[in-house]
Amino acid sequence: MKKISPLVSLIPLLMSFAAFSAIAASDSLPLPSSVLKDNLETFEIDCPNNPQQTTVDLDDCMGTKRAQVEAIESKYVTTARQLIANSPDFSKEQTQKILDAFDAENKAWDTLIATAAHATEVNWDGGTVRAAKATDREIKLIELRVHNQWQNWLRYEDSTPPALPEPKFKNVE
Protein backbone atom coordinates (compact mmCIF):
# COMPACT_ATOMS: atom_id res chain seq x y z
CA MET A 1 0.00 0.00 0.00
CA LYS A 2 1.30 3.41 -1.00
CA LYS A 3 1.90 5.78 1.88
CA ILE A 4 0.59 9.33 1.36
CA SER A 5 2.42 12.26 2.83
CA PRO A 6 0.51 14.07 5.60
CA LEU A 7 0.99 17.27 3.58
CA VAL A 8 -1.22 15.90 0.80
CA SER A 9 -4.19 15.96 3.15
CA LEU A 10 -3.67 19.71 3.56
CA ILE A 11 -4.15 20.43 -0.16
CA PRO A 12 -7.97 20.78 -0.01
CA LEU A 13 -7.65 23.04 3.02
CA LEU A 14 -5.03 25.21 1.30
CA MET A 15 -7.14 25.41 -1.86
CA SER A 16 -10.15 26.52 0.20
CA PHE A 17 -8.02 29.14 1.94
CA ALA A 18 -6.71 30.38 -1.42
CA ALA A 19 -10.24 30.65 -2.80
CA PHE A 20 -11.41 32.48 0.34
CA SER A 21 -8.41 34.83 0.17
CA ALA A 22 -9.16 35.64 -3.46
CA ILE A 23 -12.78 36.44 -2.61
CA ALA A 24 -11.76 38.54 0.39
CA ALA A 25 -9.18 40.40 -1.69
CA SER A 26 -11.68 41.13 -4.45
CA ASP A 27 -14.14 42.44 -1.84
CA SER A 28 -11.65 45.19 -1.04
CA LEU A 29 -11.34 46.38 -4.65
CA PRO A 30 -12.55 49.96 -4.99
CA LEU A 31 -15.82 50.34 -6.85
CA PRO A 32 -15.97 52.78 -9.75
CA SER A 33 -17.95 55.97 -9.34
CA SER A 34 -21.68 55.59 -9.67
CA VAL A 35 -24.97 57.44 -9.57
CA LEU A 36 -27.88 56.03 -7.55
CA LYS A 37 -31.37 57.05 -8.61
CA ASP A 38 -34.69 55.25 -8.08
CA ASN A 39 -32.95 52.06 -6.90
CA LEU A 40 -30.87 51.92 -10.09
CA GLU A 41 -27.12 52.30 -9.67
CA THR A 42 -25.29 53.39 -12.81
CA PHE A 43 -21.59 52.55 -12.60
CA GLU A 44 -19.24 54.64 -14.73
CA ILE A 45 -16.67 52.34 -16.28
CA ASP A 46 -13.68 54.34 -17.47
CA CYS A 47 -9.92 54.65 -17.54
CA PRO A 48 -9.01 58.20 -16.57
CA ASN A 49 -5.63 59.64 -17.45
CA ASN A 50 -5.12 57.14 -20.25
CA PRO A 51 -4.67 58.73 -23.69
CA GLN A 52 -5.64 55.51 -25.52
CA GLN A 53 -3.25 56.41 -28.33
CA THR A 54 -1.37 53.13 -28.64
CA THR A 55 -2.16 49.44 -28.41
CA VAL A 56 -0.43 49.38 -25.02
CA ASP A 57 -2.64 52.28 -23.85
CA LEU A 58 -5.75 50.52 -25.11
CA ASP A 59 -4.82 47.22 -23.45
CA ASP A 60 -4.09 49.04 -20.19
CA CYS A 61 -7.42 50.88 -20.38
CA MET A 62 -9.33 47.67 -21.01
CA GLY A 63 -7.58 46.05 -18.04
CA THR A 64 -8.61 48.96 -15.84
CA LYS A 65 -12.22 48.68 -17.01
CA ARG A 66 -12.22 44.92 -16.44
CA ALA A 67 -10.95 45.44 -12.87
CA GLN A 68 -13.80 47.90 -12.26
CA VAL A 69 -16.53 45.52 -13.43
CA GLU A 70 -14.88 42.67 -11.51
CA ALA A 71 -15.12 44.76 -8.32
CA ILE A 72 -18.83 45.26 -8.95
CA GLU A 73 -19.21 41.57 -9.77
CA SER A 74 -17.55 40.64 -6.49
CA LYS A 75 -19.89 42.91 -4.53
CA TYR A 76 -23.04 41.48 -6.13
CA VAL A 77 -21.97 37.81 -6.06
CA THR A 78 -20.73 38.04 -2.46
CA THR A 79 -23.94 39.74 -1.33
CA ALA A 80 -26.08 37.12 -3.08
CA ARG A 81 -24.13 34.27 -1.50
CA GLN A 82 -24.41 35.85 1.95
CA LEU A 83 -28.18 36.30 1.53
CA ILE A 84 -28.56 32.63 0.64
CA ALA A 85 -26.32 31.47 3.49
CA ASN A 86 -28.12 33.61 6.08
CA SER A 87 -31.70 33.08 4.93
CA PRO A 88 -34.01 31.99 7.74
CA ASP A 89 -36.48 30.64 5.16
CA PHE A 90 -34.72 27.31 4.56
CA SER A 91 -33.44 24.37 6.54
CA LYS A 92 -29.70 23.85 6.80
CA GLU A 93 -29.90 21.13 4.13
CA GLN A 94 -31.95 23.31 1.76
CA THR A 95 -29.58 26.22 2.27
CA GLN A 96 -26.60 24.01 1.42
CA LYS A 97 -28.36 22.71 -1.69
CA ILE A 98 -29.08 26.27 -2.84
CA LEU A 99 -25.49 27.35 -2.10
CA ASP A 100 -24.17 24.39 -4.11
CA ALA A 101 -26.41 25.37 -7.04
CA PHE A 102 -25.34 29.02 -6.74
CA ASP A 103 -21.66 28.01 -6.71
CA ALA A 104 -22.19 25.73 -9.74
CA GLU A 105 -23.88 28.62 -11.56
CA ASN A 106 -20.92 30.88 -10.82
CA LYS A 107 -18.48 28.26 -12.01
CA ALA A 108 -20.48 28.03 -15.26
CA TRP A 109 -20.36 31.83 -15.65
CA ASP A 110 -16.58 31.77 -15.11
CA THR A 111 -16.20 29.06 -17.76
CA LEU A 112 -18.44 30.89 -20.23
CA ILE A 113 -16.56 34.16 -19.82
CA ALA A 114 -13.13 32.54 -20.17
CA THR A 115 -14.20 30.44 -23.18
CA ALA A 116 -15.81 33.39 -24.96
CA ALA A 117 -12.75 35.59 -24.38
CA HIS A 118 -10.50 32.82 -25.72
CA ALA A 119 -12.70 32.42 -28.81
CA THR A 120 -12.43 36.16 -29.44
CA GLU A 121 -8.63 36.01 -29.09
CA VAL A 122 -8.52 33.17 -31.60
CA ASN A 123 -10.76 35.11 -33.98
CA TRP A 124 -8.46 38.14 -33.81
CA ASP A 125 -5.22 36.09 -33.79
CA GLY A 126 -2.40 38.13 -35.27
CA GLY A 127 -4.22 41.43 -34.81
CA THR A 128 -2.92 44.15 -32.53
CA VAL A 129 -6.38 44.59 -31.02
CA ARG A 130 -6.72 40.91 -30.06
CA ALA A 131 -6.28 41.45 -26.31
CA ALA A 132 -8.52 44.53 -26.24
CA LYS A 133 -11.28 42.70 -28.13
CA ALA A 134 -11.09 39.70 -25.78
CA THR A 135 -11.13 41.93 -22.70
CA ASP A 136 -14.07 43.91 -24.07
CA ARG A 137 -15.97 40.65 -24.47
CA GLU A 138 -15.12 39.68 -20.88
CA ILE A 139 -16.39 43.06 -19.66
CA LYS A 140 -19.70 42.76 -21.51
CA LEU A 141 -20.27 39.23 -20.19
CA ILE A 142 -19.38 40.22 -16.61
CA GLU A 143 -21.87 43.09 -16.85
CA LEU A 144 -24.51 40.63 -18.09
CA ARG A 145 -23.66 38.23 -15.26
CA VAL A 146 -23.98 40.94 -12.61
CA HIS A 147 -27.38 42.04 -13.88
CA ASN A 148 -28.60 38.46 -14.29
CA GLN A 149 -27.55 37.53 -10.78
CA TRP A 150 -29.12 40.69 -9.37
CA GLN A 151 -32.34 39.73 -11.14
CA ASN A 152 -32.30 36.12 -9.92
CA TRP A 153 -30.71 36.30 -6.47
CA LEU A 154 -30.93 39.84 -5.07
CA ARG A 155 -34.46 41.02 -5.74
CA TYR A 156 -37.80 39.80 -4.49
CA GLU A 157 -41.09 39.02 -6.20
CA ASP A 158 -43.11 41.07 -3.73
CA SER A 159 -42.73 44.73 -2.77
CA THR A 160 -39.59 44.09 -0.69
CA PRO A 161 -36.77 46.32 -1.95
CA PRO A 162 -33.86 44.46 -3.58
CA ALA A 163 -30.80 43.68 -1.49
CA LEU A 164 -28.72 45.89 -3.81
CA PRO A 165 -29.80 48.44 -6.41
CA GLU A 166 -30.26 47.30 -9.99
CA PRO A 167 -26.84 47.56 -11.66
CA LYS A 168 -26.38 49.49 -14.88
CA PHE A 169 -23.11 50.14 -16.66
CA LYS A 170 -22.07 53.26 -18.53
CA ASN A 171 -18.92 53.08 -20.62
CA VAL A 172 -17.18 56.44 -20.31
CA GLU A 173 -14.89 57.11 -23.25
C-alpha positions as a Python dict, from the first residue, in 0.01 Angstrom:
ca = {
    (1, 'M'): (0, 0, 0),
    (2, 'K'): (130, 341, -100),
    (3, 'K'): (190, 578, 188),
    (4, 'I'): (59, 933, 136),
    (5, 'S'): (242, 1226, 283),
    (6, 'P'): (51, 1407, 560),
    (7, 'L'): (99, 1727, 358),
    (8, 'V'): (-122, 1590, 80),
    (9, 'S'): (-419, 1596, 315),
    (10, 'L'): (-367, 1971, 356),
    (11, 'I'): (-415, 2043, -16),
    (12, 'P'): (-797, 2078, -1),
    (13, 'L'): (-765, 2304, 302),
    (14, 'L'): (-503, 2521, 130),
    (15, 'M'): (-714, 2541, -186),
    (16, 'S'): (-1015, 2652, 20),
    (17, 'F'): (-802, 2914, 194),
    (18, 'A'): (-671, 3038, -142),
    (19, 'A'): (-1024, 3065, -280),
    (20, 'F'): (-1141, 3248, 34),
    (21, 'S'): (-841, 3483, 17),
    (22, 'A'): (-916, 3564, -346),
    (23, 'I'): (-1278, 3644, -261),
    (24, 'A'): (-1176, 3854, 39),
    (25, 'A'): (-918, 4040, -169),
    (26, 'S'): (-1168, 4113, -445),
    (27, 'D'): (-1414, 4244, -184),
    (28, 'S'): (-1165, 4519, -104),
    (29, 'L'): (-1134, 4638, -465),
    (30, 'P'): (-1255, 4996, -499),
    (31, 'L'): (-1582, 5034, -685),
    (32, 'P'): (-1597, 5278, -975),
    (33, 'S'): (-1795, 5597, -934),
    (34, 'S'): (-2168, 5559, -967),
    (35, 'V'): (-2497, 5744, -957),
    (36, 'L'): (-2788, 5603, -755),
    (37, 'K'): (-3137, 5705, -861),
    (38, 'D'): (-3469, 5525, -808),
    (39, 'N'): (-3295, 5206, -690),
    (40, 'L'): (-3087, 5192, -1009),
    (41, 'E'): (-2712, 5230, -967),
    (42, 'T'): (-2529, 5339, -1281),
    (43, 'F'): (-2159, 5255, -1260),
    (44, 'E'): (-1924, 5464, -1473),
    (45, 'I'): (-1667, 5234, -1628),
    (46, 'D'): (-1368, 5434, -1747),
    (47, 'C'): (-992, 5465, -1754),
    (48, 'P'): (-901, 5820, -1657),
    (49, 'N'): (-563, 5964, -1745),
    (50, 'N'): (-512, 5714, -2025),
    (51, 'P'): (-467, 5873, -2369),
    (52, 'Q'): (-564, 5551, -2552),
    (53, 'Q'): (-325, 5641, -2833),
    (54, 'T'): (-137, 5313, -2864),
    (55, 'T'): (-216, 4944, -2841),
    (56, 'V'): (-43, 4938, -2502),
    (57, 'D'): (-264, 5228, -2385),
    (58, 'L'): (-575, 5052, -2511),
    (59, 'D'): (-482, 4722, -2345),
    (60, 'D'): (-409, 4904, -2019),
    (61, 'C'): (-742, 5088, -2038),
    (62, 'M'): (-933, 4767, -2101),
    (63, 'G'): (-758, 4605, -1804),
    (64, 'T'): (-861, 4896, -1584),
    (65, 'K'): (-1222, 4868, -1701),
    (66, 'R'): (-1222, 4492, -1644),
    (67, 'A'): (-1095, 4544, -1287),
    (68, 'Q'): (-1380, 4790, -1226),
    (69, 'V'): (-1653, 4552, -1343),
    (70, 'E'): (-1488, 4267, -1151),
    (71, 'A'): (-1512, 4476, -832),
    (72, 'I'): (-1883, 4526, -895),
    (73, 'E'): (-1921, 4157, -977),
    (74, 'S'): (-1755, 4064, -649),
    (75, 'K'): (-1989, 4291, -453),
    (76, 'Y'): (-2304, 4148, -613),
    (77, 'V'): (-2197, 3781, -606),
    (78, 'T'): (-2073, 3804, -246),
    (79, 'T'): (-2394, 3974, -133),
    (80, 'A'): (-2608, 3712, -308),
    (81, 'R'): (-2413, 3427, -150),
    (82, 'Q'): (-2441, 3585, 195),
    (83, 'L'): (-2818, 3630, 153),
    (84, 'I'): (-2856, 3263, 64),
    (85, 'A'): (-2632, 3147, 349),
    (86, 'N'): (-2812, 3361, 608),
    (87, 'S'): (-3170, 3308, 493),
    (88, 'P'): (-3401, 3199, 774),
    (89, 'D'): (-3648, 3064, 516),
    (90, 'F'): (-3472, 2731, 456),
    (91, 'S'): (-3344, 2437, 654),
    (92, 'K'): (-2970, 2385, 680),
    (93, 'E'): (-2990, 2113, 413),
    (94, 'Q'): (-3195, 2331, 176),
    (95, 'T'): (-2958, 2622, 227),
    (96, 'Q'): (-2660, 2401, 142),
    (97, 'K'): (-2836, 2271, -169),
    (98, 'I'): (-2908, 2627, -284),
    (99, 'L'): (-2549, 2735, -210),
    (100, 'D'): (-2417, 2439, -411),
    (101, 'A'): (-2641, 2537, -704),
    (102, 'F'): (-2534, 2902, -674),
    (103, 'D'): (-2166, 2801, -671),
    (104, 'A'): (-2219, 2573, -974),
    (105, 'E'): (-2388, 2862, -1156),
    (106, 'N'): (-2092, 3088, -1082),
    (107, 'K'): (-1848, 2826, -1201),
    (108, 'A'): (-2048, 2803, -1526),
    (109, 'W'): (-2036, 3183, -1565),
    (110, 'D'): (-1658, 3177, -1511),
    (111, 'T'): (-1620, 2906, -1776),
    (112, 'L'): (-1844, 3089, -2023),
    (113, 'I'): (-1656, 3416, -1982),
    (114, 'A'): (-1313, 3254, -2017),
    (115, 'T'): (-1420, 3044, -2318),
    (116, 'A'): (-1581, 3339, -2496),
    (117, 'A'): (-1275, 3559, -2438),
    (118, 'H'): (-1050, 3282, -2572),
    (119, 'A'): (-1270, 3242, -2881),
    (120, 'T'): (-1243, 3616, -2944),
    (121, 'E'): (-863, 3601, -2909),
    (122, 'V'): (-852, 3317, -3160),
    (123, 'N'): (-1076, 3511, -3398),
    (124, 'W'): (-846, 3814, -3381),
    (125, 'D'): (-522, 3609, -3379),
    (126, 'G'): (-240, 3813, -3527),
    (127, 'G'): (-422, 4143, -3481),
    (128, 'T'): (-292, 4415, -3253),
    (129, 'V'): (-638, 4459, -3102),
    (130, 'R'): (-672, 4091, -3006),
    (131, 'A'): (-628, 4145, -2631),
    (132, 'A'): (-852, 4453, -2624),
    (133, 'K'): (-1128, 4270, -2813),
    (134, 'A'): (-1109, 3970, -2578),
    (135, 'T'): (-1113, 4193, -2270),
    (136, 'D'): (-1407, 4391, -2407),
    (137, 'R'): (-1597, 4065, -2447),
    (138, 'E'): (-1512, 3968, -2088),
    (139, 'I'): (-1639, 4306, -1966),
    (140, 'K'): (-1970, 4276, -2151),
    (141, 'L'): (-2027, 3923, -2019),
    (142, 'I'): (-1938, 4022, -1661),
    (143, 'E'): (-2187, 4309, -1685),
    (144, 'L'): (-2451, 4063, -1809),
    (145, 'R'): (-2366, 3823, -1526),
    (146, 'V'): (-2398, 4094, -1261),
    (147, 'H'): (-2738, 4204, -1388),
    (148, 'N'): (-2860, 3846, -1429),
    (149, 'Q'): (-2755, 3753, -1078),
    (150, 'W'): (-2912, 4069, -937),
    (151, 'Q'): (-3234, 3973, -1114),
    (152, 'N'): (-3230, 3612, -992),
    (153, 'W'): (-3071, 3630, -647),
    (154, 'L'): (-3093, 3984, -507),
    (155, 'R'): (-3446, 4102, -574),
    (156, 'Y'): (-3780, 3980, -449),
    (157, 'E'): (-4109, 3902, -620),
    (158, 'D'): (-4311, 4107, -373),
    (159, 'S'): (-4273, 4473, -277),
    (160, 'T'): (-3959, 4409, -69),
    (161, 'P'): (-3677, 4632, -195),
    (162, 'P'): (-3386, 4446, -358),
    (163, 'A'): (-3080, 4368, -149),
    (164, 'L'): (-2872, 4589, -381),
    (165, 'P'): (-2980, 4844, -641),
    (166, 'E'): (-3026, 4730, -999),
    (167, 'P'): (-2684, 4756, -1166),
    (168, 'K'): (-2638, 4949, -1488),
    (169, 'F'): (-2311, 5014, -1666),
    (170, 'K'): (-2207, 5326, -1853),
    (171, 'N'): (-1892, 5308, -2062),
    (172, 'V'): (-1718, 5644, -2031),
    (173, 'E'): (-1489, 5711, -2325),
}
